[in-house]
């Protein structure tokens, strides 16, 4: 079946020689910062998450915005719920235009729903959306597919 995508890959843009000096400098700085902190795979994901929440990792401590609200959505599992954060636009343009469901990065192991407050509030404001960030379960405490199931449960709840 032919593709209808307007996507073109230009091979020379993938050549390491095409990386800008600014990007090289940024990458070097990140490597330097990361070299002075424990590797998550050496200390374990739960310990790495704790260090980041305390601001003791290569990545910054989360900054929680007072404009966001934490709430829970029912889980498929009896007796538990899925933590989420919601961000609403700060303007008077009428009802929001839509909803953005944010599934944070971290490979189903790291990070959580509290690490993108600033970015999600800006998205809510700039695009006049309600943004919801899912606090899905993470491995190794809750092995795959627990995290994706939580995301699915939140999406299904929102649709209902």
Phi, psi and omega in degrees: 000130180290149180273142176255014182282141174265066185235130178230129175259129178252110189303322183294341176286345178267356179286128179306333179293342182272000179286132184291156175302324179296318179293320177300317181295317179298313180299321178296318179297318179297316178298320179296313179298315183293334182291341182263007180233156180296148176279135184299326182287345176269326182259351181094145183300315180300319178293321179296319178297319179298314180301319181292317178301330180271358182075027183245031177234181178291338180262151184290156174294144179294147176246113181272125178274138178293343180285344180270154177235136175268141177205173182238145177243140182302144178261162172293340181270126180302138175082007177222163178221169182253119179289142179218165172233141181239142181231128180245151180293146180259064177205178183248037181276015181091195182299149177303151181283340182178193183230137176244121178265114183262121174249104188298157176285175179130005174062032181066018183230316188245170176070180175197186187290352184264000189268359184232026184308308183300312182297317182289325176293320177298318179297317178300314181291310185294324186249004178055055181237159164266129179246133178237126179255129185268129175265068184291159177291149184236151174280155008273349182300318180234094185299157173309136013258029182303314181300307178300325177299318178299317179297319178296317180300318178294315180299316180296319179298317180296320179294316179297000000 
